[in-house]
Amino acid sequence: MPRTVSATRFGTLGCVTALPRPLPHPAAGSGVTRRQFLAGAALSLAGLPLLAACSPRTVVSAFADPSPNEGLADLLALMRRAGGAPQATANAPADPAAALIRRQIPLVAGELTRQCGVDKEGHGPQDCTQAAEGTGQTEPTADAADSSAPRPGAKQVQDAMERLAADPQGAPGSAPAARDRSAQAHLMAGLYSGLAAVTEFPNKQRADQVTRDLQDAVSGAGGGKKSLAKELDRSLPGLLDRLHAAVWALGLALAQEDSPARAGIRDCADTLRVCRDAVAQVLDASQAAGGGGVPYRPPAGFAEGSRPAPTSGEQAVKYTGEDVDGIIAALRQEVWRSTSAPARRFYTVWAGRLAQPLSQLDAPLGLKTQEITLRGEQPSGQAAPKTP
């Protein structure tokens, strides 16, 4: 079976076509060791394949009506216009956001094609192929297709990705399976985070807003608030444990004062603390709304486990990058699991917020920020578990 690859923080990924099963959370309030934290992060990473990079020839159609997903078709049209910047000149340097968007386009096109499926000979429906390639008579339904409008910016692309992460749109006239909605939302959160690393969005105000929105959704009136409260009570304690562990770990990294990126490590630690507090606020609102979970208690402490603390500035950079990217992966895992639009939006935006300080570590790690299409990805060589 042919394998395709895509760039991530960890290099290239072999594509797998099996969709992962959701992973269980650690018990709420349990103590977390360094070994447990790293194992949890590895599970989050290993369980999520790069779906959009998979060859459509290996995928069976997920829909009864193989029509192109209108939401993805609109996003592709928007991305093609936003990424269509002219070549750099002495007076107009290259736009890193536009360059990254151009690298992300094949991933979105791959997801659109995957959802349409293929025939016995490995060919997709013509409408889907044309939508993925931006050719033929298939036109997006949104104003993204208006060629007379000014070229959209990266923020407009991020807004569209955020919408598709929060409320994955299926093919017209058919209802995508829950797993396909989750796969698309998970991809959108990764693309959004990748783009956040080269932009100033989401900003603090946006992160605060999605936090308030989720608190309001779980504590306000409405028949769905109890089911949302139960979902959050299952999800947030384990995520909060990981955030506590990551904040602790970055304290060890900051102890290495000779680090070439100490300011970036400090910014990562500060953003992790704010994210931890936001998750704690939402969990408090959820438990007050009657989620039924055991009241959360932070872990009593952390043990070093099998991963030694960094002993040099260079090690501190790598140590921080792994921990923060692991939290982004955990947030994307929650996007996969959740059935709530406000919750998916919350996880997506906070993944983007963490990608911003993390990008300060790219250069010391020998990476190019504008080439990292997805944040929160599995390391090279790890395969996703097979789906029964």
C-alpha positions as CSV (number, residue, x, y, z in Angstrom):
1,M,0.0,0.0,0.0
2,P,1.5,3.4,-0.9
3,R,2.2,5.8,1.9
4,T,2.2,9.5,1.8
5,V,4.0,11.9,4.2
6,S,3.5,15.4,5.6
7,A,5.7,17.8,7.5
8,T,5.3,18.2,11.3
9,R,7.4,19.4,14.2
10,F,8.9,15.9,14.3
11,G,9.7,15.5,10.6
12,T,7.7,13.3,8.3
13,L,4.8,11.0,9.1
14,G,3.9,7.7,7.5
15,C,0.2,7.8,6.7
16,V,-2.1,5.3,8.2
17,T,-5.7,4.9,7.2
18,A,-7.2,3.3,10.4
19,L,-9.1,5.7,12.6
20,P,-8.1,5.6,16.3
21,R,-10.4,4.7,19.1
22,P,-10.9,7.3,21.8
23,L,-8.5,7.0,24.7
24,P,-9.5,6.8,28.4
25,H,-8.6,9.6,30.7
26,P,-6.7,9.1,34.0
27,A,-8.7,9.2,37.1
28,A,-9.6,12.7,38.3
29,G,-7.4,14.0,41.1
30,S,-4.9,11.2,40.9
31,G,-1.2,12.0,41.4
32,V,0.7,12.2,38.1
33,T,4.3,11.1,37.7
34,R,6.6,12.2,35.0
35,R,6.3,8.7,33.5
36,Q,2.5,8.9,33.6
37,F,2.5,12.3,32.0
38,L,4.7,11.3,29.2
39,A,2.8,8.1,28.7
40,G,-0.4,10.0,28.5
41,A,1.0,12.5,25.9
42,A,2.4,9.6,23.9
43,L,-1.1,7.9,23.8
44,S,-2.7,11.1,22.6
45,L,-0.1,11.5,19.9
46,A,0.0,7.8,18.8
47,G,-3.7,7.5,18.6
48,L,-4.3,10.2,16.0
49,P,-3.2,9.6,12.4
50,L,-2.7,12.3,9.8
51,L,-6.0,11.6,8.1
52,A,-5.8,14.3,5.5
53,A,-2.5,13.1,4.1
54,C,-3.8,9.6,3.5
55,S,-4.1,8.5,-0.1
56,P,-7.8,8.5,-1.1
57,R,-7.1,5.2,-2.9
58,T,-7.0,3.5,0.4
59,V,-10.2,4.8,1.8
60,V,-13.7,3.4,1.4
61,S,-16.5,6.0,0.9
62,A,-17.9,7.3,4.2
63,F,-21.0,8.8,2.7
64,A,-24.1,7.4,0.8
65,D,-24.0,10.5,-1.5
66,P,-20.4,11.1,-2.5
67,S,-20.8,14.9,-3.0
68,P,-18.0,17.2,-1.9
69,N,-18.2,18.6,1.6
70,E,-19.3,22.2,1.1
71,G,-17.5,23.4,4.2
72,L,-14.2,22.0,3.0
73,A,-14.7,23.2,-0.5
74,D,-15.3,26.7,0.7
75,L,-12.3,26.5,3.0
76,L,-10.1,25.3,0.0
77,A,-11.3,28.2,-2.1
78,L,-10.5,30.7,0.7
79,M,-7.1,29.1,1.3
80,R,-6.2,29.2,-2.4
81,R,-6.9,32.9,-2.5
82,A,-5.2,33.7,0.8
83,G,-2.1,31.7,-0.2
84,G,-1.9,33.2,-3.6
85,A,0.6,35.9,-2.7
86,P,3.1,36.9,-5.4
87,Q,6.7,35.9,-5.1
88,A,8.9,37.7,-2.6
89,T,10.8,40.7,-3.9
90,A,13.4,43.0,-2.3
91,N,10.6,45.5,-1.4
92,A,7.9,42.9,-0.5
93,P,9.3,39.9,1.5
94,A,7.4,36.6,1.5
95,D,4.4,36.4,3.7
96,P,5.0,33.4,6.1
97,A,1.3,32.9,6.7
98,A,0.5,32.7,2.9
99,A,3.4,30.3,2.5
100,L,2.1,28.1,5.3
101,I,-1.4,28.2,3.9
102,R,-0.1,26.9,0.5
103,R,1.5,24.0,2.3
104,Q,-1.8,23.2,4.2
105,I,-4.0,23.2,1.1
106,P,-3.1,19.5,0.1
107,L,-4.1,18.4,3.6
108,V,-7.6,19.9,3.3
109,A,-8.0,18.6,-0.2
110,G,-7.0,15.2,1.0
111,E,-9.6,15.3,3.7
112,L,-12.3,16.3,1.2
113,T,-11.3,13.5,-1.1
114,R,-11.1,11.0,1.8
115,Q,-14.7,11.8,2.8
116,C,-15.9,11.3,-0.8
117,G,-14.3,7.9,-1.0
118,V,-13.3,6.0,-4.2
119,D,-14.5,3.3,-6.5
120,K,-13.0,-0.1,-7.0
121,E,-10.3,1.3,-9.3
122,G,-9.3,3.9,-6.7
123,H,-10.9,6.9,-8.5
124,G,-13.0,9.5,-6.6
125,P,-16.2,11.1,-7.8
126,Q,-15.6,13.8,-10.4
127,D,-17.3,16.5,-8.4
128,C,-15.1,15.7,-5.4
129,T,-11.9,15.6,-7.5
130,Q,-12.7,18.9,-9.1
131,A,-13.5,20.5,-5.7
132,A,-10.2,19.2,-4.3
133,E,-8.2,20.4,-7.2
134,G,-10.1,23.7,-7.6
135,T,-11.0,22.9,-11.2
136,G,-14.1,22.2,-13.2
137,Q,-17.7,23.3,-12.6
138,T,-17.8,22.6,-8.9
139,E,-18.1,26.0,-7.1
140,P,-18.0,26.7,-3.4
141,T,-21.1,28.2,-2.0
142,A,-19.6,30.9,0.1
143,D,-18.3,34.4,-0.8
144,A,-14.8,32.8,-0.8
145,A,-15.3,32.2,-4.5
146,D,-15.7,35.9,-5.3
147,S,-12.5,36.7,-7.2
148,S,-13.2,40.4,-7.2
149,A,-13.0,40.7,-3.5
150,P,-9.7,41.6,-1.8
151,R,-7.3,38.8,-1.1
152,P,-8.3,37.3,2.3
153,G,-5.9,37.3,5.2
154,A,-4.7,34.4,7.4
155,K,-7.2,35.4,10.1
156,Q,-10.1,34.7,7.7
157,V,-8.7,31.3,7.0
158,Q,-8.3,30.6,10.7
159,D,-11.9,31.7,11.4
160,A,-13.1,29.2,8.8
161,M,-10.9,26.5,10.3
162,E,-12.3,27.3,13.8
163,R,-15.9,27.0,12.5
164,L,-15.2,23.7,10.9
165,A,-13.5,22.4,14.0
166,A,-16.4,23.5,16.2
167,D,-19.2,22.3,13.9
168,P,-17.9,19.9,11.3
169,Q,-20.0,20.1,8.1
170,G,-20.7,17.0,6.2
171,A,-21.5,16.4,2.6
172,P,-24.8,18.0,1.4
173,G,-27.8,15.6,1.6
174,S,-26.1,13.1,3.9
175,A,-25.1,12.9,7.6
176,P,-21.4,12.0,8.1
177,A,-20.7,9.4,10.7
178,A,-19.6,10.7,14.1
179,R,-16.1,9.3,13.6
180,D,-15.7,11.2,10.3
181,R,-16.9,14.4,12.0
182,S,-14.3,13.9,14.7
183,A,-11.6,13.2,12.2
184,Q,-12.3,16.5,10.3
185,A,-12.5,18.5,13.5
186,H,-9.2,17.1,14.7
187,L,-7.5,18.0,11.5
188,M,-8.9,21.5,11.6
189,A,-7.6,22.1,15.1
190,G,-4.1,21.0,13.9
191,L,-4.2,23.3,10.9
192,Y,-5.5,26.2,13.0
193,S,-2.7,25.7,15.5
194,G,-0.1,25.5,12.7
195,L,-1.4,28.8,11.3
196,A,-1.6,30.4,14.7
197,A,2.2,30.0,15.0
198,V,2.8,32.6,12.2
199,T,0.0,35.0,13.1
200,E,-1.2,37.0,16.1
201,F,-4.5,35.1,16.3
202,P,-6.1,33.8,18.4
203,N,-5.3,36.6,20.8
204,K,-5.9,36.8,24.6
205,Q,-9.4,38.3,24.0
206,R,-10.4,35.4,21.8
207,A,-9.2,32.8,24.3
208,D,-11.0,34.6,27.1
209,Q,-14.2,34.7,25.0
210,V,-14.3,31.0,24.2
211,T,-13.6,30.2,27.9
212,R,-16.6,32.3,28.9
213,D,-18.8,30.8,26.1
214,L,-18.1,27.3,27.3
215,Q,-18.8,28.3,31.0
216,D,-22.1,29.9,29.8
217,A,-23.0,26.8,27.8
218,V,-22.6,24.5,30.7
219,S,-24.2,26.7,33.3
220,G,-26.9,28.4,31.4
221,A,-30.4,27.3,30.6
222,G,-31.0,24.6,28.0
223,G,-31.7,20.9,27.9
224,G,-28.2,20.0,26.7
225,K,-26.3,21.5,29.6
226,K,-26.3,18.3,31.7
227,S,-24.9,16.1,29.0
228,L,-22.3,18.8,28.3
229,A,-21.4,18.9,32.0
230,K,-21.0,15.1,32.1
231,E,-18.8,15.2,29.0
232,L,-16.6,17.9,30.6
233,D,-16.4,16.1,33.9
234,R,-15.1,13.0,32.1
235,S,-12.6,15.0,30.0
236,L,-11.2,17.9,31.9
237,P,-9.7,16.3,35.0
238,G,-7.3,14.3,33.0
239,L,-6.4,17.3,30.8
240,L,-5.9,19.4,33.9
241,D,-3.6,16.8,35.4
242,R,-1.5,17.0,32.2
243,L,-1.4,20.8,32.4
244,H,-0.3,20.7,36.0
245,A,2.5,18.3,35.0
246,A,3.6,20.3,32.0
247,V,3.8,23.5,34.1
248,W,5.9,21.6,36.6
249,A,8.1,20.3,33.9
250,L,8.8,23.7,32.4
251,G,9.9,24.9,35.8
252,L,12.8,22.4,35.4
253,A,13.5,23.7,32.0
254,L,13.6,27.3,33.2
255,A,16.2,26.3,35.8
256,Q,18.7,26.1,32.9
257,E,19.6,29.7,32.6
258,D,22.0,29.2,29.7
259,S,19.2,28.2,27.4
260,P,19.4,29.8,23.9
261,A,15.6,30.3,24.0
262,R,14.9,31.0,27.7
263,A,12.4,33.8,26.9
264,G,10.5,31.4,24.7
265,I,10.4,28.8,27.4
266,R,9.2,31.4,29.9
267,D,6.4,32.4,27.4
268,C,5.4,28.8,27.0
269,A,5.2,28.3,30.8
270,D,3.1,31.5,31.2
271,T,0.7,30.5,28.5
272,L,0.4,26.9,30.0
273,R,-0.5,28.4,33.4
274,V,-3.2,30.6,31.8
275,C,-4.6,27.6,29.9
276,R,-4.5,25.5,33.1
277,D,-6.5,28.2,34.9
278,A,-9.1,28.4,32.0
279,V,-9.6,24.6,32.1
280,A,-10.0,24.8,35.9
281,Q,-12.6,27.5,35.5
282,V,-14.6,25.5,33.0
283,L,-14.4,22.4,35.2
284,D,-15.7,24.4,38.2
285,A,-18.6,25.6,36.2
286,S,-19.3,22.1,34.9
287,Q,-19.3,20.5,38.4
288,A,-21.5,23.4,39.7
289,A,-23.9,22.6,36.9
290,G,-24.3,19.0,38.1
291,G,-21.9,17.1,36.0
292,G,-21.7,14.5,38.7
293,G,-18.0,14.1,38.8
294,V,-15.8,13.9,41.9
295,P,-14.5,17.3,42.9
296,Y,-11.2,17.9,41.3
297,R,-8.0,18.0,43.4
298,P,-4.7,18.9,41.9
299,P,-2.0,16.2,42.0
300,A,-0.1,16.2,45.2
301,G,3.3,16.2,43.5
302,F,5.3,14.7,40.6
303,A,8.1,12.2,40.5
304,E,10.9,12.3,37.9
305,G,10.2,8.9,36.4
306,S,12.1,7.7,33.4
307,R,12.8,11.1,31.9
308,P,15.6,13.0,33.5
309,A,15.4,16.7,34.0
310,P,17.4,18.8,31.4
311,T,21.0,19.5,32.4
312,S,21.8,22.0,29.6
313,G,20.1,24.9,27.8
314,E,19.8,22.9,24.6
315,Q,18.1,20.0,26.4
316,A,15.7,22.5,28.1
317,V,14.5,23.7,24.6
318,K,13.9,20.2,23.4
319,Y,12.2,19.3,26.8
320,T,9.9,22.3,26.6
321,G,9.0,21.7,22.9
322,E,8.0,18.1,23.6
323,D,5.9,19.0,26.6
324,V,4.0,21.9,25.0
325,D,3.4,20.0,21.7
326,G,2.1,17.1,23.9
327,I,-0.5,19.4,25.4
328,I,-1.6,20.7,22.0
329,A,-2.0,17.0,21.0
330,A,-4.1,16.4,24.1
331,L,-6.3,19.4,23.2
332,R,-6.8,18.1,19.7
333,Q,-7.7,14.7,21.2
334,E,-10.4,16.5,23.1
335,V,-11.6,18.1,19.9
336,W,-11.9,14.5,18.5
337,R,-13.8,13.2,21.5
338,S,-16.2,16.1,22.1
339,T,-19.7,16.4,20.6
340,S,-20.1,20.0,21.8
341,A,-19.4,22.9,19.5
342,P,-18.5,25.3,22.4
343,A,-16.1,22.7,23.8
344,R,-14.5,22.0,20.4
345,R,-14.0,25.7,19.9
346,F,-12.5,26.1,23.4
347,Y,-10.0,23.3,22.8
348,T,-9.1,24.5,19.3
349,V,-8.5,28.1,20.3
350,W,-6.3,27.1,23.3
351,A,-4.3,24.8,21.1
352,G,-3.6,27.8,18.8
353,R,-2.7,30.0,21.8
354,L,-0.1,27.4,22.9
355,A,1.3,27.1,19.4
356,Q,2.3,30.8,19.5
357,P,5.0,30.7,22.2
358,L,6.0,27.2,21.1
359,S,7.0,28.7,17.7
360,Q,9.7,30.6,19.5
361,L,11.5,27.3,20.0
362,D,11.4,26.2,16.4
363,A,14.6,27.9,15.2
364,P,16.7,26.6,18.2
365,L,15.4,23.2,17.4
366,G,16.4,23.5,13.7
367,L,12.8,23.9,12.5
368,K,11.1,26.4,10.1
369,T,7.9,27.7,11.5
370,Q,6.4,28.4,8.1
371,E,6.9,24.7,7.1
372,I,5.1,23.1,10.1
373,T,1.6,22.5,8.7
374,L,0.2,20.9,11.8
375,R,0.9,21.3,15.5
376,G,0.3,18.6,18.1
377,E,1.2,15.6,15.8
378,Q,2.6,12.2,16.6
379,P,6.4,11.7,16.4
380,S,7.7,9.9,13.3
381,G,7.5,6.2,13.4
382,Q,4.5,5.8,15.7
383,A,1.5,4.0,14.2
384,A,-2.1,4.5,15.2
385,P,-3.9,1.6,16.7
386,K,-6.2,-0.4,14.4
387,T,-9.9,0.2,14.7
388,P,-11.9,-3.0,15.2
